[in-house]
Amino acid sequence: GGSASSDSTGQQGKELKALSQSSRLRRPRVVLSFGPDLADGVALLIVIKQHAPFLQLKIIETPQTENDRINNAQQVISTTRQLGFDCFLTENDIIHPDPRAMLLFVYTLFQKLSHCIPQTVLEIPACAGGIYKKIIELSNPGKRTLTYNARIEGDPDFSLPL
């Protein structure tokens, strides 16, 4: 009984520490709770940006108004969807957080974000107006089936075949 509770508390402490360490802003902040410290969405967005730097986030680092906090909350929700997982929180859930729901969200966020860090970036230099093809061969040394995701960043005129 007691060890499960202390393990749970230890995990919560690790996640709060990770949120604090990843909040590298002009004014560093310490995240001590899953409630008010996350209510402006800033720490959540900083974590997302660190794991997915390719996302175009416009974080309002010092939200002054309810609209600023709503804007950050909307970005948390939309970026999680862009990354392929649904945010079960609403804007209101983020700006008026229930610590238990936020704990569950942060835990899920860290689980999902660990898969977002690019392992390899391939640069393909090409001249404007020209056609450039690059064939990439991937191998799987294991027996389990692997799924690879690829993305092209930059101009929307470029795409990957589906």
The 8 nearest C-alpha neighbors of each residue, nearest first, counted from 0:
[[1, 3, 2, 4, 5, 6, 7, 8],
 [2, 0, 4, 3, 5, 6, 7, 8],
 [1, 3, 5, 4, 0, 6, 7, 8],
 [4, 2, 6, 5, 1, 0, 7, 8],
 [3, 5, 7, 1, 2, 6, 8, 0],
 [4, 6, 8, 2, 7, 3, 9, 1],
 [7, 5, 9, 3, 4, 8, 2, 10],
 [6, 8, 4, 10, 5, 9, 3, 11],
 [9, 7, 5, 11, 10, 6, 4, 12],
 [8, 10, 6, 12, 7, 11, 5, 13],
 [9, 11, 13, 7, 12, 8, 6, 14],
 [12, 10, 8, 14, 9, 13, 15, 7],
 [11, 13, 9, 15, 10, 14, 16, 8],
 [14, 12, 10, 16, 11, 15, 17, 9],
 [13, 15, 17, 11, 16, 12, 18, 10],
 [16, 14, 18, 12, 17, 13, 30, 31],
 [15, 17, 19, 13, 14, 18, 12, 20],
 [18, 16, 14, 20, 19, 15, 21, 13],
 [17, 19, 15, 21, 16, 20, 14, 42],
 [20, 18, 29, 30, 16, 22, 17, 21],
 [21, 19, 17, 22, 18, 16, 23, 29],
 [20, 22, 18, 19, 23, 46, 17, 45],
 [23, 21, 19, 42, 20, 24, 45, 18],
 [24, 22, 21, 27, 20, 25, 45, 26],
 [23, 25, 26, 27, 22, 60, 28, 45],
 [24, 26, 27, 23, 60, 28, 22, 61],
 [27, 25, 24, 28, 23, 22, 60, 61],
 [28, 26, 24, 23, 25, 22, 29, 19],
 [29, 27, 19, 26, 22, 30, 24, 23],
 [28, 30, 19, 31, 27, 20, 22, 18],
 [29, 31, 19, 36, 15, 32, 18, 28],
 [32, 30, 29, 15, 36, 33, 16, 19],
 [33, 31, 34, 36, 30, 35, 15, 98],
 [32, 34, 98, 101, 102, 37, 36, 35],
 [33, 35, 98, 96, 32, 36, 37, 97],
 [34, 36, 38, 37, 33, 32, 96, 95],
 [35, 37, 30, 34, 38, 32, 33, 31],
 [38, 36, 35, 40, 39, 34, 33, 42],
 [39, 37, 94, 35, 40, 93, 36, 96],
 [38, 40, 68, 41, 37, 94, 71, 62],
 [41, 39, 71, 43, 72, 37, 38, 42],
 [40, 42, 44, 43, 39, 60, 45, 58],
 [43, 41, 45, 22, 44, 40, 18, 46],
 [44, 42, 46, 40, 41, 45, 47, 75],
 [45, 43, 47, 41, 46, 42, 48, 75],
 [44, 46, 48, 42, 47, 43, 22, 49],
 [47, 45, 49, 43, 44, 48, 21, 42],
 [46, 48, 44, 50, 45, 49, 51, 43],
 [49, 47, 52, 51, 45, 46, 50, 44],
 [50, 48, 46, 47, 51, 52, 45, 21],
 [49, 51, 47, 48, 116, 112, 52, 115],
 [50, 52, 48, 53, 49, 47, 54, 115],
 [53, 51, 48, 54, 49, 50, 55, 47],
 [52, 54, 51, 55, 152, 48, 50, 56],
 [55, 53, 52, 56, 51, 48, 78, 81],
 [54, 56, 53, 57, 52, 48, 78, 51],
 [57, 55, 58, 54, 48, 74, 44, 78],
 [58, 56, 59, 55, 74, 71, 60, 44],
 [57, 59, 60, 56, 71, 41, 44, 45],
 [58, 60, 62, 61, 57, 67, 71, 41],
 [61, 59, 58, 41, 62, 24, 25, 39],
 [60, 62, 59, 63, 41, 67, 39, 58],
 [63, 61, 67, 59, 64, 68, 60, 39],
 [62, 64, 61, 67, 65, 68, 66, 59],
 [63, 65, 67, 66, 62, 68, 69, 61],
 [64, 66, 68, 67, 69, 63, 62, 94],
 [67, 65, 69, 64, 68, 70, 63, 62],
 [68, 66, 62, 70, 64, 65, 69, 63],
 [67, 69, 39, 65, 71, 70, 66, 62],
 [70, 68, 66, 72, 71, 67, 73, 65],
 [69, 71, 67, 73, 68, 72, 66, 74],
 [70, 72, 74, 68, 40, 69, 73, 75],
 [73, 71, 69, 75, 90, 74, 70, 40],
 [74, 72, 70, 76, 71, 75, 69, 77],
 [73, 75, 77, 71, 72, 76, 78, 70],
 [76, 74, 72, 78, 73, 77, 44, 79],
 [75, 77, 73, 74, 79, 86, 78, 72],
 [78, 76, 74, 80, 79, 75, 73, 81],
 [79, 77, 81, 80, 75, 76, 74, 82],
 [78, 80, 82, 81, 76, 77, 84, 86],
 [79, 81, 83, 84, 77, 85, 78, 82],
 [82, 80, 78, 83, 79, 77, 84, 54],
 [83, 81, 79, 80, 84, 78, 115, 112],
 [82, 84, 80, 81, 79, 85, 78, 111],
 [85, 83, 80, 79, 82, 86, 81, 111],
 [86, 84, 80, 87, 79, 83, 76, 82],
 [85, 87, 88, 76, 79, 84, 80, 89],
 [86, 88, 85, 89, 104, 76, 100, 92],
 [89, 87, 86, 92, 93, 90, 76, 104],
 [88, 90, 92, 91, 93, 87, 76, 86],
 [91, 89, 72, 93, 92, 73, 69, 94],
 [90, 92, 94, 89, 93, 95, 96, 69],
 [93, 91, 89, 96, 95, 90, 88, 94],
 [92, 94, 96, 90, 91, 95, 38, 72],
 [93, 95, 38, 91, 96, 92, 39, 90],
 [96, 94, 92, 93, 91, 38, 97, 35],
 [97, 95, 93, 92, 34, 94, 98, 38],
 [96, 98, 100, 99, 34, 101, 95, 92],
 [97, 99, 33, 34, 101, 100, 96, 102],
 [100, 98, 102, 101, 97, 103, 33, 34],
 [99, 101, 103, 97, 102, 98, 104, 96],
 [102, 100, 104, 98, 103, 99, 33, 105],
 [103, 101, 99, 105, 104, 100, 33, 98],
 [102, 104, 106, 100, 101, 105, 107, 99],
 [103, 105, 101, 107, 106, 102, 108, 100],
 [106, 104, 108, 102, 107, 103, 101, 109],
 [105, 107, 103, 109, 104, 108, 102, 110],
 [108, 106, 110, 104, 105, 109, 111, 103],
 [109, 107, 105, 111, 110, 106, 112, 104],
 [110, 108, 112, 106, 111, 107, 113, 105],
 [109, 111, 107, 108, 113, 112, 106, 114],
 [112, 110, 108, 113, 109, 114, 107, 115],
 [113, 111, 115, 109, 114, 110, 108, 50],
 [112, 114, 111, 115, 110, 109, 116, 50],
 [115, 113, 112, 111, 116, 110, 117, 50],
 [116, 114, 112, 113, 117, 50, 51, 111],
 [115, 117, 50, 114, 118, 51, 113, 112],
 [118, 116, 119, 115, 120, 114, 51, 50],
 [117, 119, 116, 120, 115, 114, 121, 148],
 [120, 118, 117, 121, 116, 122, 149, 148],
 [119, 121, 122, 117, 118, 123, 149, 150],
 [122, 120, 123, 119, 124, 135, 151, 133],
 [121, 123, 124, 120, 125, 119, 151, 133],
 [122, 124, 125, 121, 133, 131, 132, 120],
 [125, 123, 122, 126, 131, 121, 127, 133],
 [126, 124, 131, 123, 127, 129, 130, 128],
 [125, 127, 129, 128, 124, 130, 131, 123],
 [126, 128, 129, 125, 130, 124, 131, 157],
 [127, 129, 126, 130, 125, 131, 156, 157],
 [130, 128, 126, 127, 131, 125, 132, 124],
 [131, 129, 132, 128, 125, 126, 127, 133],
 [132, 130, 125, 129, 133, 123, 126, 124],
 [133, 131, 134, 130, 123, 125, 135, 129],
 [132, 134, 135, 131, 123, 136, 121, 130],
 [135, 133, 136, 132, 137, 131, 123, 121],
 [134, 136, 133, 137, 132, 121, 138, 149],
 [137, 135, 134, 138, 133, 139, 147, 121],
 [138, 136, 135, 139, 147, 134, 140, 145],
 [139, 137, 140, 136, 141, 145, 135, 144],
 [138, 140, 141, 137, 145, 142, 144, 143],
 [139, 141, 138, 142, 143, 137, 145, 144],
 [142, 140, 139, 143, 144, 145, 138, 137],
 [141, 143, 144, 140, 139, 145, 138, 146],
 [144, 142, 141, 145, 139, 140, 146, 138],
 [143, 145, 142, 146, 139, 141, 147, 140],
 [146, 144, 143, 147, 139, 141, 142, 138],
 [145, 147, 148, 144, 143, 139, 149, 137],
 [148, 146, 145, 149, 137, 144, 150, 139],
 [149, 147, 146, 150, 117, 115, 145, 151],
 [148, 150, 147, 151, 159, 117, 120, 152],
 [149, 151, 152, 148, 159, 158, 153, 120],
 [152, 150, 158, 153, 149, 157, 159, 154],
 [153, 151, 150, 154, 53, 155, 157, 158],
 [152, 154, 155, 151, 157, 156, 53, 158],
 [153, 155, 156, 157, 152, 151, 158, 127],
 [154, 156, 157, 153, 158, 152, 151, 159],
 [157, 155, 154, 158, 153, 151, 159, 152],
 [158, 156, 155, 154, 151, 159, 153, 152],
 [159, 157, 151, 156, 160, 155, 150, 154],
 [158, 160, 161, 151, 157, 150, 149, 156],
 [159, 161, 158, 157, 149, 150, 151, 132],
 [160, 159, 158, 149, 148, 150, 151, 157]]
